[in-house]
Amino acid sequence: MRNHLVLFLAVGAALLMQGCITKKAPVYTLGTPHFVPQSQPDSVVESGIGQDPGTGGIFLQWYTVTGAAGFRVYRTDSINASNLPVDFSVIGNIVSSSSLNDTSMVDVTSIKSGITYYYYLRAYAADGSLSNPSDTANYLLLDRPSLRYPINGGVVDSSSADFTWINLSGGLTVIRVQDNSVLPAVFIWVSRRFQIFDQYPRKPFDFDSVASQKLIPGHLYRWRVDRFDVDGKGRPFEGSRSSWSTFSAK
């Protein structure tokens, strides 16, 4: 009888142990995050790393990771003797949600022009476990163009509008004009890239004949100037974007 009782207790303990193992939360392995490739500077749809026109910081964008509770963003501006980035530190924590903003951020932490910044990501799960590091993205900010005309809030002749700005860095340039009188706002002109070295350039609207429409009297527009240099693959590795400026046509 005692032997049967011992056997019963042993079997019960084994079953209990098995139940505990079965109910234990599995180890969750997240996929590796990846940055969205940078778009061409004269693409209508912009994506990837670049300067944010509103804040002047560096905009970062990445793909979502299934099961991620959030993302940690790491940055450095230090490189070693082999020109590899080192000494990264966390500069952002993006919590996942139903919002599209959980796969992007703008880094405004002590950002300066003339410095190359390097970034990578790690996704994290609800239990705190981390994914493998992402690929590394980098960008160097140049001095921003300063818009002169049309002045912010100004009015231009719809048939003969010129754009002028102060060009501090030279090099490749794109002008962007967006119609803000329609919802959603749409780009009506993203100029072809052009080389310029003048400090005070002047370009007429649609000088390259690629605008999707003419300026319409009574419509409200906004515009900006993008300055950049490209690598061997044609992707910008450094650049800057002016602030937006609004104007209306008559």
C-alpha positions as CSV (number, residue, x, y, z in Angstrom):
1,M,0.0,0.0,0.0
2,R,2.8,2.4,0.8
3,N,4.6,1.6,-2.5
4,H,1.4,2.4,-4.3
5,L,1.1,5.7,-2.5
6,V,4.7,6.6,-3.3
7,L,4.1,5.8,-7.0
8,F,0.9,7.9,-7.0
9,L,2.7,10.9,-5.5
10,A,5.6,10.5,-8.0
11,V,3.3,10.4,-10.9
12,G,1.3,13.3,-9.6
13,A,4.5,15.4,-9.2
14,A,5.6,14.5,-12.7
15,L,2.2,15.6,-14.1
16,L,2.3,18.8,-12.1
17,M,5.8,19.5,-13.4
18,Q,4.8,18.8,-16.9
19,G,1.9,21.2,-16.5
20,C,4.2,23.9,-15.3
21,I,6.5,23.4,-18.2
22,T,3.6,23.5,-20.6
23,K,2.3,26.8,-19.2
24,K,5.7,28.5,-19.1
25,A,5.8,31.4,-21.6
26,P,7.9,30.5,-24.6
27,V,11.1,32.5,-25.5
28,Y,10.0,35.1,-28.0
29,T,12.4,35.8,-30.9
30,L,11.9,39.0,-32.8
31,G,12.8,39.6,-36.4
32,T,15.7,42.0,-37.1
33,P,14.5,45.6,-37.9
34,H,15.6,47.3,-41.1
35,F,15.7,50.9,-42.2
36,V,13.6,52.0,-45.1
37,P,15.9,52.7,-48.1
38,Q,16.4,56.4,-48.8
39,S,14.4,57.7,-51.8
40,Q,16.0,59.7,-54.6
41,P,16.1,63.4,-53.7
42,D,13.8,64.3,-56.7
43,S,11.2,61.6,-55.9
44,V,7.7,62.9,-55.3
45,V,7.3,60.4,-52.4
46,E,10.1,60.8,-49.8
47,S,11.3,58.0,-47.6
48,G,14.3,56.9,-45.5
49,I,16.8,59.1,-43.7
50,G,17.1,62.8,-44.3
51,Q,16.7,66.2,-42.7
52,D,13.2,67.1,-41.3
53,P,12.2,70.5,-42.8
54,G,10.1,71.4,-39.8
55,T,12.6,70.8,-36.9
56,G,15.9,70.7,-38.7
57,G,16.6,67.3,-37.1
58,I,17.3,64.0,-38.8
59,F,14.3,61.9,-39.9
60,L,14.6,58.1,-39.5
61,Q,12.2,55.6,-40.9
62,W,12.1,51.8,-40.6
63,Y,9.9,48.8,-41.3
64,T,7.7,47.3,-38.6
65,V,8.6,44.1,-36.9
66,T,5.8,41.6,-36.0
67,G,5.4,41.3,-32.3
68,A,7.6,44.3,-31.4
69,A,6.5,46.3,-28.3
70,G,8.8,49.1,-29.4
71,F,12.1,50.1,-30.8
72,R,15.3,51.5,-29.3
73,V,17.2,53.9,-31.5
74,Y,21.0,54.1,-31.1
75,R,23.3,56.9,-32.3
76,T,26.9,57.9,-32.4
77,D,29.1,60.4,-34.2
78,S,32.4,58.5,-33.3
79,I,34.4,56.3,-35.5
80,N,37.5,54.2,-34.8
81,A,40.8,53.9,-36.7
82,S,39.0,51.6,-39.3
83,N,36.3,54.3,-39.9
84,L,33.7,52.1,-38.2
85,P,31.1,53.7,-35.9
86,V,31.7,53.0,-32.2
87,D,30.3,54.1,-28.8
88,F,26.6,54.1,-29.6
89,S,24.1,55.2,-27.0
90,V,20.3,55.1,-26.9
91,I,18.7,58.4,-28.1
92,G,15.1,57.2,-28.7
93,N,12.5,54.8,-27.4
94,I,9.5,54.4,-29.8
95,V,6.6,52.4,-28.3
96,S,4.6,50.4,-30.9
97,S,1.0,51.2,-31.4
98,S,-1.6,51.4,-34.1
99,S,-0.1,54.7,-35.2
100,L,2.2,54.9,-38.3
101,N,4.5,57.0,-36.1
102,D,5.8,53.9,-34.4
103,T,8.2,53.2,-37.3
104,S,9.8,56.6,-37.5
105,M,11.3,59.4,-35.4
106,V,13.0,62.8,-35.8
107,D,16.3,63.0,-33.9
108,V,16.7,66.6,-32.6
109,T,19.1,65.7,-29.8
110,S,22.1,68.1,-30.1
111,I,22.1,67.8,-33.9
112,K,24.7,69.9,-35.7
113,S,25.6,70.5,-39.3
114,G,29.0,69.2,-40.5
115,I,28.8,66.0,-38.4
116,T,28.0,62.5,-39.7
117,Y,25.6,60.7,-37.4
118,Y,25.3,56.9,-37.5
119,Y,22.1,55.0,-36.3
120,Y,20.9,51.5,-35.7
121,L,17.8,50.0,-34.2
122,R,16.8,47.1,-31.9
123,A,13.2,46.0,-31.6
124,Y,12.1,44.8,-28.1
125,A,9.3,42.4,-27.0
126,A,6.8,42.9,-24.1
127,D,9.1,40.8,-21.9
128,G,12.1,43.1,-22.6
129,S,14.0,40.7,-24.9
130,L,15.8,42.5,-27.7
131,S,16.2,41.7,-31.4
132,N,19.4,41.6,-33.3
133,P,20.7,45.1,-34.3
134,S,19.5,46.5,-37.6
135,D,21.6,47.7,-40.4
136,T,23.4,51.0,-39.9
137,A,22.2,54.3,-41.5
138,N,24.2,57.5,-41.6
139,Y,23.7,61.1,-42.6
140,L,25.7,64.3,-42.6
141,L,23.8,67.6,-42.3
142,L,24.9,70.6,-44.4
143,D,24.1,74.2,-43.8
144,R,20.4,74.8,-44.7
145,P,19.3,76.9,-47.6
146,S,17.6,80.1,-46.5
147,L,14.5,81.1,-48.6
148,R,14.3,84.7,-49.9
149,Y,11.4,85.0,-52.4
150,P,8.5,84.4,-52.4
151,I,8.5,85.6,-48.8
152,N,6.5,83.6,-46.3
153,G,2.9,84.6,-46.8
154,G,3.6,86.6,-49.9
155,V,1.8,86.7,-53.3
156,V,3.3,85.9,-56.7
157,D,2.2,86.3,-60.3
158,S,0.9,82.9,-61.4
159,S,2.4,83.4,-64.9
160,S,5.9,84.5,-63.9
161,A,6.9,83.3,-60.5
162,D,10.6,83.2,-59.6
163,F,12.2,81.5,-56.6
164,T,15.3,82.8,-54.9
165,W,17.2,81.6,-51.8
166,I,20.6,81.9,-50.1
167,N,22.7,78.9,-51.0
168,L,25.3,78.2,-48.4
169,S,26.7,74.9,-49.5
170,G,26.6,74.7,-53.4
171,G,26.1,71.4,-55.1
172,L,23.0,69.5,-56.2
173,T,19.6,71.1,-55.6
174,V,15.9,70.3,-55.9
175,I,12.9,72.8,-55.5
176,R,9.6,71.4,-54.2
177,V,6.2,73.2,-54.6
178,Q,3.1,71.8,-52.9
179,D,-0.5,72.9,-53.5
180,N,-2.1,73.3,-50.0
181,S,-5.5,74.4,-51.3
182,V,-6.5,70.8,-51.8
183,L,-6.8,67.9,-49.3
184,P,-4.6,66.0,-49.1
185,A,-2.0,68.5,-50.2
186,V,-0.1,67.4,-53.4
187,F,3.2,68.2,-54.9
188,I,2.7,70.0,-58.3
189,W,6.4,70.5,-58.9
190,V,9.5,68.6,-57.9
191,S,12.2,70.0,-60.1
192,R,14.8,67.9,-61.7
193,R,18.1,68.0,-59.7
194,F,20.4,70.8,-60.9
195,Q,24.0,71.8,-60.0
196,I,24.4,75.3,-58.6
197,F,27.2,77.2,-57.0
198,D,25.8,80.8,-56.8
199,Q,25.1,82.1,-53.4
200,Y,21.9,83.8,-54.5
201,P,20.3,81.5,-57.1
202,R,17.1,82.4,-59.0
203,K,14.9,79.8,-60.8
204,P,11.6,80.4,-62.5
205,F,8.7,78.1,-61.7
206,D,8.7,75.0,-63.8
207,F,12.0,75.9,-65.6
208,D,12.5,72.2,-66.4
209,S,8.9,71.6,-67.7
210,V,8.1,68.8,-65.3
211,A,5.4,70.5,-63.1
212,S,2.1,68.6,-63.1
213,Q,0.1,71.9,-63.4
214,K,0.5,75.7,-63.5
215,L,0.1,77.9,-60.5
216,I,-3.6,78.7,-60.0
217,P,-4.7,82.2,-58.9
218,G,-6.2,82.1,-55.4
219,H,-4.5,78.9,-54.4
220,L,-2.2,78.6,-51.4
221,Y,1.2,76.9,-51.9
222,R,4.3,76.1,-49.9
223,W,7.8,75.5,-51.2
224,R,11.2,74.5,-50.0
225,V,14.8,73.9,-51.4
226,D,16.7,70.7,-50.8
227,R,20.5,70.6,-51.1
228,F,22.4,67.2,-51.3
229,D,25.3,65.2,-52.5
230,V,25.0,61.6,-53.7
231,D,27.2,58.5,-53.4
232,G,28.2,56.0,-56.1
233,K,24.7,54.5,-56.0
234,G,23.0,57.8,-56.5
235,R,21.7,57.9,-52.9
236,P,22.2,61.1,-50.8
237,F,24.6,60.7,-48.0
238,E,24.7,64.3,-46.9
239,G,22.4,67.2,-47.4
240,S,19.9,69.7,-45.9
241,R,16.4,71.0,-46.5
242,S,15.2,74.5,-46.0
243,S,12.1,75.3,-43.9
244,W,8.8,75.4,-45.7
245,S,7.6,78.8,-46.8
246,T,4.0,79.6,-48.0
247,F,2.8,81.9,-50.8
248,S,-0.4,82.4,-52.8
249,A,-0.8,83.0,-56.5
250,K,-2.7,85.8,-58.2
